[in-house]
């Protein structure tokens, strides 16, 4: 099962945003906060009617906010004083992610239930604005949008800290581990990382006199990982260290995932991608497996998987279709494909390919399958699959598509493309796998009209 070479295409460079102006930055505004918007802010209007995106606020609040950015007729601001508070507001579980702080904790001032309601409103809004009225009505007919907590996160009194099994930090000029300020270059040294699992917090990475400081230097990027199948490790550059700071060889980390009635073990490079929430891989793998086959028999089925990563979905899909079935996968990251090759080594009926996931890539993969796929599974990056790939998926003739989306706007765009290409939405599920942030995961199942 040797992957074929990746076909790379240069990506266009983003041009600097010349529309931004510093005029008005730092101004204080008193605002009545409206609906949550995609990206972790709420929409408000100032006295002139200008739209202002307000972070660190809650719908319905009256706040005093400092303008942080201006672009044409829009502005962005941080709420620094609450005049009239929402009943959903609580003391932030991560104060350093508050106004003027690091990115990555923009909802930490809300109860977990309110965070999920926030995400429901954002998803519903994107489905209507980006996906169109027909898609929004289809979702409403299915019961609307509900964002569920991950398994173990249901207790309303639980603050939902300690869920992240991977964190990435950068070392500041003084040798402290920190993160960049929101949309800025300045590194803010962290006092703690309350969202990380205890095994990571106990490493002492954020202590002012941290013993790790002798192992890194300013500017280094550091990753701490606590795999479910072993002890935590720290990756500094190309070197891997155990919790006692001894250098070790760790080519892969083991992740154990409960799928169906059994446990699947995956081996992934420390620098490779894996779901951040401790139960995230479990939630998505089970949702995709259920969505792929529904109540029908899975044995002997033909499956195409796009953006397949290290094989999180590929393994249970391969096990489900059995030796009489066929699975082909396509992924652009060659390192992830190597991980997938190891994770899929026991399944002779699976081939994992490396290459661009674009129209020609989907056509080539369909040729490798040699049949009309019974189901296409796609888990694109945050930007989504895009119209070209969605059209190529439809062109395979697959009667069933399972789409995993980690961005509400991109997911709505992809769902619109697929429904306009001849699919009906059968189900849409969402989970809060990123507590205290605006991120959310959705799994949609579509069937050929």
C-alpha positions in Angstrom: 0.0 0.0 0.0 2.4 2.6 -1.2 1.1 6.2 -1.5 1.6 7.8 -4.9 3.5 11.1 -5.0 1.7 14.3 -4.0 0.9 16.8 -6.7 1.5 20.2 -5.3 0.3 23.5 -6.5 1.5 26.9 -5.2 -1.0 28.7 -3.1 -1.6 32.4 -3.8 -0.1 34.9 -1.3 -2.5 37.0 0.5 -2.1 40.7 -0.2 -1.8 43.1 2.7 -5.1 44.6 3.7 -4.8 48.2 2.5 -8.4 49.0 3.6 -7.5 49.2 7.3 -7.1 52.6 9.0 -5.8 53.5 12.4 -8.3 56.3 12.7 -10.7 55.6 15.6 -8.6 52.8 17.2 -8.7 53.2 20.9 -12.0 55.0 21.0 -14.4 54.0 23.7 -18.0 53.2 22.7 -21.1 52.3 24.7 -22.9 49.6 22.8 -26.0 47.4 23.1 -24.8 43.9 22.0 -26.8 41.9 19.5 -26.6 38.5 17.8 -23.4 36.4 17.9 -21.5 36.5 14.6 -19.2 33.9 13.1 -15.8 34.2 14.5 -16.4 34.8 18.2 -17.8 38.3 18.4 -21.3 39.8 18.7 -22.8 42.4 16.3 -23.6 45.9 17.6 -24.1 49.3 16.0 -22.6 52.6 17.3 -24.4 55.9 17.3 -23.6 56.5 13.6 -25.1 53.1 12.6 -21.7 51.6 11.9 -21.5 47.8 12.5 -19.1 46.9 15.4 -18.0 43.4 16.1 -17.7 43.1 19.9 -15.6 40.4 21.5 -15.9 39.3 25.2 -19.5 40.3 25.4 -22.8 38.4 25.4 -26.0 38.9 23.4 -28.3 41.5 25.1 -25.5 43.1 27.2 -24.7 46.8 27.3 -21.0 47.3 27.4 -18.3 49.9 27.1 -15.9 48.7 24.4 -12.5 49.8 23.1 -12.1 49.9 19.3 -9.2 47.6 18.2 -9.5 47.8 14.4 -11.3 49.7 11.7 -11.9 48.8 8.1 -14.1 50.9 5.9 -17.5 51.0 7.5 -16.8 48.3 10.0 -15.1 48.2 13.4 -13.9 45.7 15.9 -13.9 46.2 19.7 -13.2 44.5 23.0 -15.8 44.8 25.8 -13.8 46.1 28.8 -16.6 47.1 31.1 -20.1 45.6 31.4 -22.8 48.1 32.1 -25.7 45.6 31.9 -24.7 42.0 32.3 -26.2 38.9 30.7 -27.4 36.1 33.1 -25.1 33.8 31.1 -22.0 35.7 32.1 -19.6 34.0 34.6 -16.1 34.8 35.8 -13.8 33.8 33.0 -12.1 30.4 33.3 -9.1 31.8 31.4 -8.6 35.5 32.2 -5.5 35.8 30.0 -7.7 35.2 27.0 -9.8 38.2 27.9 -9.7 41.7 26.4 -6.2 42.5 25.1 -5.1 39.0 25.8 -4.3 35.9 23.8 -6.6 34.4 21.2 -8.3 31.0 21.7 -10.6 31.6 24.6 -13.1 34.2 23.4 -16.2 32.5 25.0 -14.5 31.7 28.4 -16.8 34.3 30.1 -20.0 32.4 29.4 -21.5 29.3 30.9 -21.0 26.1 28.8 -24.7 25.9 28.0 -24.6 29.5 26.8 -21.6 28.8 24.6 -23.5 26.0 22.9 -26.5 28.2 22.4 -24.2 30.8 20.9 -22.8 28.2 18.4 -26.3 27.1 17.5 -27.3 30.6 16.6 -24.1 31.1 14.6 -24.6 27.8 12.6 -28.3 28.6 11.9 -27.3 32.1 10.8 -24.6 30.8 8.4 -26.9 28.2 7.0 -29.4 30.9 6.1 -27.0 33.6 4.9 -24.4 31.4 3.2 -26.3 28.2 2.5 -29.5 29.9 1.4 -33.2 29.8 2.4 -33.8 26.3 0.9 -31.0 24.8 3.0 -32.1 26.7 6.1 -35.6 25.4 5.7 -34.3 21.8 5.2 -32.5 22.1 8.5 -35.5 23.5 10.3 -37.6 20.6 9.0 -35.1 18.3 10.7 -35.6 20.0 14.0 -33.2 22.9 13.7 -29.6 23.1 14.9 -28.6 21.7 18.2 -25.0 21.7 19.5 -24.4 18.8 21.9 -21.8 18.5 24.5 -19.1 15.9 24.1 -19.5 12.7 26.2 -18.6 13.6 29.8 -19.3 17.3 29.3 -23.0 17.2 30.1 -22.9 18.3 33.7 -24.1 22.0 33.7 -21.9 22.7 36.8 -18.8 21.5 35.0 -16.6 24.5 33.9 -15.2 22.3 31.0 -11.6 23.1 31.7 -8.9 20.4 31.2 -10.3 19.0 27.9 -7.4 19.8 25.5 -4.9 17.0 25.0 -2.6 19.1 22.8 -1.4 22.7 23.1 1.0 24.7 21.0 2.9 27.7 22.5 5.8 30.0 21.5 8.7 31.1 23.6 8.9 34.8 24.2 12.0 37.0 24.4 12.4 36.3 28.1 12.3 32.5 27.7 8.7 32.2 28.9 6.1 29.9 27.2 3.2 32.0 25.8 0.8 32.6 23.0 0.3 35.5 20.5 -2.1 38.2 21.4 -5.3 38.1 19.4 -4.5 39.1 15.8 -1.1 40.4 16.9 2.5 39.5 16.9 3.3 40.1 20.6 3.8 37.0 22.6 2.1 37.0 26.0 3.7 34.7 28.6 1.1 32.4 30.1 0.6 31.9 33.8 -1.4 28.7 33.2 -3.3 26.9 30.5 -6.6 25.9 32.2 -8.0 24.4 29.0 -5.3 21.7 28.9 -5.6 18.3 30.5 -4.0 17.9 33.9 -1.2 15.8 32.5 -0.1 18.9 30.5 -0.7 21.4 33.2 1.5 19.4 35.6 4.5 19.6 33.3 5.4 23.0 34.7 5.8 24.7 31.3 4.3 28.0 32.5 6.1 28.3 35.8 8.2 31.5 36.0 11.2 29.4 37.0 10.2 26.5 34.7 12.9 23.8 34.4 12.0 23.5 30.7 13.6 26.9 30.0 17.1 25.4 29.7 15.8 23.2 26.8 14.2 26.0 24.6 15.2 29.4 23.4 13.2 32.6 22.4 11.2 32.1 19.2 10.9 28.3 19.6 7.6 26.7 19.0 6.7 24.1 21.5 4.0 21.4 21.5 2.8 19.4 24.5 0.7 16.3 23.8 -1.0 13.9 26.2 -2.0 10.9 24.1 -4.7 8.6 25.5 -2.3 5.6 25.0 0.7 6.9 26.9 2.5 9.5 28.9 2.7 13.2 27.9 5.5 14.4 25.7 6.9 17.8 24.8 8.1 18.6 21.3 10.7 21.3 21.0 11.7 21.8 17.4 12.7 18.3 16.2 13.4 17.0 19.7 11.0 15.1 21.9 11.1 15.0 25.6 9.4 12.9 28.3 7.7 14.6 31.3 11.0 14.3 33.3 12.7 16.3 30.5 14.8 13.4 29.2 15.2 13.3 25.5 13.4 10.3 24.0 12.7 8.7 20.6 8.9 9.0 19.9 8.2 8.6 16.2 4.5 8.1 16.9 2.1 8.5 19.7 -0.7 6.0 20.4 -4.3 7.2 20.6 -7.1 4.8 21.8 -10.5 5.6 20.5 -13.8 3.9 21.5 -15.6 3.2 18.2 -18.8 1.2 18.3 -18.4 -1.6 20.8 -14.6 -1.8 20.5 -11.4 0.3 20.8 -9.3 1.3 17.8 -5.6 2.2 18.4 -4.0 4.8 16.1 -0.4 5.8 15.8 0.3 9.4 14.8 3.4 11.5 14.6 3.8 14.0 17.6 3.7 16.8 15.0 0.7 15.3 13.2 -2.9 16.4 13.5 -5.3 14.8 16.0 -8.5 16.0 17.5 -7.8 18.3 20.5 -10.7 17.4 22.8 -10.0 14.2 24.8 -13.2 12.7 23.4 -13.3 14.5 20.0 -12.0 11.6 17.9 -14.5 9.3 19.5 -17.4 11.6 18.8 -16.6 12.2 15.1 -15.5 8.6 14.3 -18.8 7.2 15.6 -20.8 9.9 13.9 -19.2 9.3 10.5 -19.5 5.5 10.8 -23.2 5.8 11.6 -23.8 8.4 8.9 -21.9 6.3 6.3 -24.2 3.3 6.4 -27.2 4.3 8.5 -29.3 1.2 9.4 -28.1 -0.7 6.3 -25.6 -3.5 6.2 -22.1 -2.2 5.6 -20.3 -5.4 4.5 -19.1 -5.3 0.9 -19.6 -1.6 0.5 -17.3 0.7 -1.6 -16.1 3.9 0.2 -14.2 6.9 -1.0 -12.7 9.2 1.7 -11.3 12.7 1.1 -9.0 14.6 3.4 -8.5 11.3 5.3 -5.6 12.4 7.6 -4.0 9.7 9.6 -7.0 7.4 9.2 -9.3 8.2 12.0 -12.4 7.4 9.9 -10.6 5.1 7.5 -10.0 2.4 10.1 -13.6 1.9 11.3 -14.9 2.3 7.7 -12.5 -0.5 6.6 -13.5 -2.7 9.5 -17.2 -2.1 8.7 -17.0 -3.0 4.9 -14.8 -6.1 5.6 -12.7 -8.0 3.1 -15.5 -8.0 0.5 -15.5 -4.2 0.6 -13.2 -1.6 -0.8 -11.9 1.7 0.7 -9.8 4.3 -1.1 -8.6 7.5 0.6 -7.0 10.8 -0.5 -5.0 13.2 1.7 -2.7 16.1 0.8 -0.3 15.8 3.8 2.2 13.1 2.9 3.2 12.6 6.6 -0.4 11.9 7.5 -0.7 9.4 4.6 2.4 7.6 6.1 0.6 7.5 9.4 -2.5 6.2 7.8 -0.6 3.5 5.9 0.6 2.1 9.3 -2.9 2.4 10.8 -4.4 0.6 7.9 -1.7 -2.0 7.4 -4.0 -4.9 8.5 -6.7 -4.0 5.9 -5.6 -5.3 2.4 -8.8 -3.9 0.9 -7.8 -0.3 1.6 -5.5 2.0 -0.4 -4.3 5.3 1.0 -3.2 7.9 -1.6 -1.3 11.2 -1.2 -2.3 14.0 -3.5 -4.3 17.2 -3.9 -7.9 16.9 -3.1 -9.3 18.7 -6.1 -11.4 17.8 -9.1 -8.8 15.7 -10.8 -7.8 14.1 -7.5 -11.4 13.0 -6.9 -11.6 11.7 -10.5 -8.4 9.8 -10.1 -9.5 8.3 -6.7 -12.8 7.2 -8.3 -10.8 5.4 -10.9 -8.8 3.7 -8.2 -12.0 2.5 -6.6 -13.2 1.1 -9.9 -16.9 1.4 -9.0 -19.5 3.9 -8.0 -18.9 4.6 -4.3 -21.7 3.6 -2.0 -20.6 6.6 0.2 -18.2 9.5 0.0 -16.8 10.8 3.3 -15.2 14.2 3.3 -13.5 16.0 6.2 -12.0 19.2 4.6 -9.9 21.8 6.5 -11.4 25.0 7.9 -11.7 26.5 4.4 -14.1 23.8 3.3 -14.1 21.5 0.3 -15.3 24.2 -2.2 -17.6 24.1 -5.1 -15.2 22.2 -7.4 -14.7 19.3 -5.1 -18.4 19.1 -4.2 -19.3 19.0 -7.9 -16.7 16.2 -8.3 -18.2 14.3 -5.4 -21.6 14.6 -7.0 -20.2 13.4 -10.4 -19.1 10.1 -8.8 -22.8 9.2 -8.5 -22.4 8.2 -4.9 -25.9 7.8 -3.3 -24.6 9.0 0.1 -22.2 11.7 1.3 -21.0 12.3 4.9 -19.5 15.8 5.3 -17.5 16.8 8.4 -17.2 20.6 8.8 -15.2 22.5 11.4 -16.3 26.0 10.2 -20.0 27.0 10.0 -19.6 29.3 7.0 -17.5 26.8 4.9 -19.8 24.0 6.0 -22.9 25.9 4.8 -21.2 26.7 1.5 -20.3 23.1 0.9 -23.8 21.9 1.9 -25.3 24.4 -0.6 -23.1 23.1 -3.3 -24.0 19.5 -2.6 -27.7 20.1 -2.4 -27.6 22.2 -5.6 -25.8 19.2 -7.2 -28.7 16.9 -6.4 -28.4 15.8 -2.8 -31.0 16.1 0.0 -29.9 16.8 3.6 -30.8 13.8 5.8 -29.3 14.9 9.1 -27.1 17.6 10.6 -25.4 17.1 14.0 -23.1 19.4 15.9 -20.9 19.1 18.9 -19.0 21.5 21.1 -15.5 19.9 20.9 -13.8 23.3 21.6 -15.3 24.6 24.8 -14.5 28.3 25.5 -13.8 29.1 21.8 -16.1 29.8 18.9 -15.2 26.6 17.1 -17.7 23.8 16.6 -17.8 20.5 14.6 -20.7 19.4 12.4 -21.4 16.1 10.7 -24.0 16.2 7.9 -25.4 13.3 6.0 -26.8 13.8 2.5 -28.5 11.3 0.1 -29.0 11.5 -3.6 -32.4 13.0 -4.5 
